[in-house]
Amino acid sequence: MVGGALTAEDAGRVLSSACAVVGLDATGAVLRRIGTHAVFRLASPVVVRITGAAEALARAERTVGVARWLAEVDFPAVRVLPGVEQPVVVAGRVVTFWVLIADEERWAELGQVGDLIRRLHWLEEPRALRLPRLDPLGETWRRIEGSVGLGADDRAFLWARAETLSKRYDELDFVLPFGMVHGDAQVGNALRDGSGRAVLIDLDGFAVGPREWDLVLTALYFERFGWHTRSEYDAFVHSYGFDVMNWYGYQTLADMRELMMTVWLSRGMTTDETVAAEVRRRIGDLRSGAERRGWQPF
């Protein structure tokens, strides 16, 4: 089990070994979610995150570095578990250890999310972090090429769409300053702690790029999918102080995000018929230009 799809059984074995390495007890651990990553809650207030393969080590090292720096500047983000040398590599998997935010997972309100992103964008990261330049479609190209669930026609369509959108992206004139971005800023990556304070999570995508990238998902979820209400979106815009939908490049970024979401989901087509049906629907809508109100969150 080196690389390959991450199963609950595999993740459980890695959890036990990794906890033993750092002196934690895995007894009674609960699997919270599994996909690209497996996330476990230990009986102690610790969260263990197990990710793809050893190639992810450099990214995990950067993520841990980002988390430690955010703690230094007292930014409300998830904290790495102190006193533990990490990341740890076990059986080709990369494992990190985090302080539990709250016993019960509660998503932040959109106004809180907008405030978090605004505060993040005020920060200037130290050069020591060596953040990469944002490459929006970098992983999408690799996933299109490597997806076993996509047919040849769909793969060719998605590849051509990615090429078109990449060219459109390169021609954009951004109005917000370049700087540090979260990379996947949206309500699913902001939790409330026990006091109700919003805390940023999933720090893997930190990069340097256009700040508009951190605003587009919330706008897309509202405008195309209907996953947020008008009042929720207005609260987000008010808290951040800029409405990305009023910028001419919004449609290009939204199209890119739709493509990325569809290709990411395709990894589960061979093992889950519900996922396969959703991917087929999404590709059909991308081909036809049909409205996206029926897209389901995963």
Backbone hydrogen bonds, N-H to C=O, Kabsch-Sander energy under -0.5 kcal/mol:
donor,donor_aa,acceptor,acceptor_aa,energy
3,G,1,M,-0.6
7,T,5,A,-0.7
11,A,7,T,-2.8
12,G,8,A,-2.2
13,R,9,E,-1.8
14,V,10,D,-2.4
15,L,11,A,-2.7
16,S,12,G,-2.0
17,S,13,R,-2.0
18,A,14,V,-3.0
19,C,15,L,-2.7
20,A,16,S,-1.7
21,V,17,S,-1.8
22,V,18,A,-1.6
23,G,19,C,-0.8
24,L,19,C,-3.0
26,A,24,L,-0.6
29,A,26,A,-1.9
30,V,41,R,-2.8
32,R,30,V,-0.7
32,R,39,V,-3.0
33,R,39,V,-1.2
35,G,37,H,-1.9
38,A,50,I,-2.8
39,V,33,R,-2.6
40,F,48,V,-2.7
41,R,30,V,-2.9
42,L,40,F,-0.6
42,L,46,V,-2.8
43,A,27,T,-0.5
46,V,44,S,-2.9
47,V,98,W,-2.9
48,V,40,F,-2.6
49,R,96,T,-2.7
50,I,38,A,-3.1
50,I,48,V,-0.5
51,T,49,R,-0.5
51,T,94,V,-2.8
52,G,36,T,-0.7
54,A,92,G,-0.7
56,A,53,A,-2.5
57,L,54,A,-1.9
58,A,55,E,-0.5
60,A,56,A,-2.5
61,E,57,L,-2.5
62,R,58,A,-2.0
63,T,59,R,-2.8
64,V,60,A,-2.5
65,G,61,E,-2.0
66,V,62,R,-2.6
67,A,63,T,-2.5
68,R,64,V,-2.3
69,W,65,G,-2.1
70,L,66,V,-2.7
71,A,67,A,-1.9
72,E,68,R,-1.8
73,V,69,W,-1.8
74,D,71,A,-1.2
75,F,70,L,-2.9
77,A,75,F,-1.6
78,V,200,L,-2.6
81,L,97,F,-2.5
84,V,81,L,-0.9
86,Q,84,V,-0.6
88,V,95,V,-2.7
90,V,88,V,-0.5
90,V,93,R,-2.4
93,R,90,V,-2.3
94,V,51,T,-1.3
95,V,88,V,-3.3
95,V,93,R,-0.5
96,T,49,R,-2.3
98,W,47,V,-3.1
99,V,79,R,-2.9
100,L,45,P,-1.9
108,A,190,A,-2.6
113,V,109,E,-2.0
114,G,110,L,-2.6
115,D,111,G,-1.7
116,L,112,Q,-2.4
117,I,113,V,-2.4
118,R,114,G,-2.3
119,R,115,D,-2.5
120,L,116,L,-2.4
121,H,117,I,-2.6
122,W,118,R,-0.9
123,L,119,R,-0.7
123,L,120,L,-1.2
125,E,123,L,-0.6
129,L,126,P,-1.8
130,R,127,R,-1.4
134,L,208,V,-2.9
138,G,135,D,-1.8
141,W,137,L,-2.2
142,R,138,G,-1.1
143,R,139,E,-2.3
144,I,140,T,-2.5
145,E,141,W,-2.2
146,G,142,R,-2.1
147,S,143,R,-1.4
155,R,151,G,-2.6
156,A,152,A,-2.3
157,F,153,D,-2.4
158,L,154,D,-2.7
159,W,155,R,-2.3
160,A,156,A,-2.4
161,R,157,F,-2.3
162,A,158,L,-2.4
163,E,159,W,-2.1
164,T,160,A,-2.2
165,L,161,R,-2.6
166,S,162,A,-2.3
167,K,163,E,-1.8
168,R,164,T,-2.1
169,Y,165,L,-2.6
170,D,166,S,-2.0
171,E,167,K,-0.9
171,E,168,R,-0.6
172,L,169,Y,-1.6
174,F,172,L,-0.6
179,G,209,G,-2.2
181,V,207,A,-2.8
189,N,186,Q,-2.3
190,A,187,V,-1.3
191,L,199,V,-2.4
192,R,106,R,-2.6
193,D,197,R,-2.6
194,G,101,I,-0.8
196,G,193,D,-2.0
199,V,191,L,-3.4
200,L,76,P,-2.4
201,I,189,N,-2.4
206,F,203,L,-1.2
207,A,181,V,-1.8
208,V,132,P,-2.4
209,G,179,G,-2.9
209,G,207,A,-0.5
211,R,177,P,-0.7
213,W,210,P,-1.5
214,D,211,R,-1.4
215,L,212,E,-1.6
216,V,212,E,-1.2
219,A,215,L,-1.5
220,L,216,V,-2.8
221,Y,217,L,-2.9
222,F,218,T,-1.5
223,E,219,A,-3.5
224,R,220,L,-2.0
225,F,220,L,-1.7
226,G,222,F,-0.5
227,W,221,Y,-2.9
228,H,221,Y,-0.8
233,Y,229,T,-2.5
234,D,230,R,-2.8
235,A,231,S,-1.9
236,F,232,E,-1.8
237,V,233,Y,-2.6
238,H,234,D,-2.6
239,S,235,A,-2.1
240,Y,236,F,-2.3
241,G,237,V,-3.3
242,F,237,V,-0.6
244,V,242,F,-0.7
246,N,243,D,-1.9
247,W,244,V,-1.5
250,Y,247,W,-1.8
251,Q,248,Y,-0.5
253,L,249,G,-2.0
254,A,250,Y,-2.9
255,D,251,Q,-2.5
256,M,252,T,-2.1
257,R,253,L,-2.3
258,E,254,A,-2.3
259,L,255,D,-2.0
260,M,256,M,-2.7
261,M,257,R,-2.7
262,T,258,E,-2.1
263,V,259,L,-2.6
264,W,260,M,-2.6
265,L,261,M,-1.8
266,S,262,T,-1.3
267,R,264,W,-1.2
268,G,265,L,-2.0
269,M,266,S,-1.6
271,T,268,G,-0.9
272,D,268,G,-1.3
276,A,272,D,-2.4
277,A,273,E,-2.6
278,E,274,T,-1.9
279,V,275,V,-2.6
280,R,276,A,-2.4
281,R,277,A,-2.2
282,R,278,E,-2.6
283,I,279,V,-2.7
284,G,280,R,-2.2
285,D,281,R,-2.4
286,L,282,R,-2.6
287,R,283,I,-2.3
288,S,284,G,-2.3
289,G,285,D,-2.6
290,A,285,D,-0.6
295,W,292,R,-2.1
